Amino acid sequence: MTYDIGIGRCMELGDDTVVVRLESVMVQRLSPGYPWQRPGTTTLRLKRDLCSTSRPPQPEQEVFIDRAALARKSMGALDLAGNGKTISVDLRALLDNLNPQPSAGPQPKGGARKGGAR
């Protein structure tokens, strides 16, 4: 099954790379146990070819990663404190405990009225 995963807002868009300001849940997946306390400081630099082809990255918009692209080993550079010091991380960690739920499907239209017919 393939689907896209939103990870945060696009901060910088290069020819081959994307810099994303990460959502807190993504920071915890990439660096479990890190005492992350300031929202909006952690960034991730990754290869642009990991991004969704149906929803390509756009400046200041949500960045979507293709799940199938993360299934193989892909590395990124994580800047936890936003100070330019990065650590190398395996992006497959973004898939941990990620089990998408099937869509609810079409809902019936009309239906019986409560309280009986009038």
C-alpha positions in Angstrom: 0.0 0.0 0.0 1.3 3.4 -0.8 0.2 6.8 0.6 1.7 10.1 1.5 2.8 11.2 5.0 2.7 14.8 6.0 5.7 15.7 8.1 5.9 19.5 8.5 6.1 22.8 6.7 8.6 23.4 3.8 11.2 26.0 4.8 13.6 25.7 1.9 13.3 24.1 -1.5 16.5 23.3 -3.5 17.1 21.4 -6.7 17.9 18.2 -4.9 16.9 18.8 -1.3 14.0 20.0 0.9 14.3 21.6 4.4 11.2 20.9 6.5 10.2 22.4 9.9 9.1 19.2 11.6 5.9 18.5 13.5 6.6 17.3 17.1 5.4 13.8 16.5 7.9 13.4 13.7 10.7 14.7 15.9 9.9 12.1 18.5 10.0 9.3 15.8 13.4 10.4 14.5 14.9 11.1 17.9 13.1 9.2 20.6 13.7 10.6 24.1 15.1 13.9 23.0 13.8 16.6 25.4 12.2 18.6 22.6 10.5 21.6 24.2 10.4 24.5 21.7 8.0 24.0 18.8 9.1 25.3 15.4 12.9 24.9 16.0 13.7 21.4 14.6 14.4 21.0 10.9 15.1 18.1 8.6 17.0 18.2 5.3 16.1 15.3 3.0 16.4 14.4 -0.7 13.7 15.9 -2.8 13.0 12.6 -4.6 11.5 11.2 -1.4 8.6 13.7 -1.6 5.2 12.8 -3.0 4.9 13.0 -6.7 1.1 13.7 -6.4 1.8 16.5 -3.9 5.2 18.0 -4.6 6.8 20.3 -2.1 5.9 24.0 -2.2 7.4 26.8 -0.1 5.6 27.4 3.2 3.2 24.4 2.6 3.0 20.9 4.2 5.6 18.5 2.8 4.4 15.0 2.0 6.7 12.1 1.8 5.8 9.0 -0.3 5.6 6.0 2.1 7.0 3.6 -0.5 10.1 5.9 -0.8 10.7 5.6 2.9 10.5 1.8 2.9 14.1 1.6 1.7 17.0 3.1 3.7 17.0 6.9 3.3 19.0 9.2 5.4 18.3 12.8 6.4 20.0 15.5 8.4 18.1 16.5 11.6 18.8 19.8 13.3 17.1 19.3 16.7 17.9 22.7 18.3 17.7 24.8 15.1 21.3 25.9 15.6 22.8 24.4 12.5 24.3 21.3 14.2 22.8 18.2 12.5 22.8 14.5 13.1 22.2 11.8 10.5 18.9 10.0 10.9 17.3 7.0 9.1 14.0 8.3 7.8 12.4 4.9 7.9 11.7 5.7 11.6 8.9 8.0 10.4 7.0 4.8 9.6 7.1 3.5 13.2 3.6 2.7 14.5 2.0 4.2 11.4 -1.0 2.1 10.4 -3.4 4.0 8.2 -7.0 3.4 8.7 -9.2 2.7 5.6 -11.5 5.5 4.6 -15.1 5.3 5.8 -16.5 4.9 2.3 -19.6 6.5 0.9 -22.4 7.4 3.4 -26.0 6.5 2.5 -28.0 9.5 1.4 -31.5 10.2 2.7 -32.3 7.4 5.0 -35.2 7.0 7.4 -36.3 10.0 9.5 -36.3 9.8 13.2 -39.7 10.0 14.9 -41.6 8.4 12.1 -43.1 9.8 8.9 -45.2 12.9 8.8 
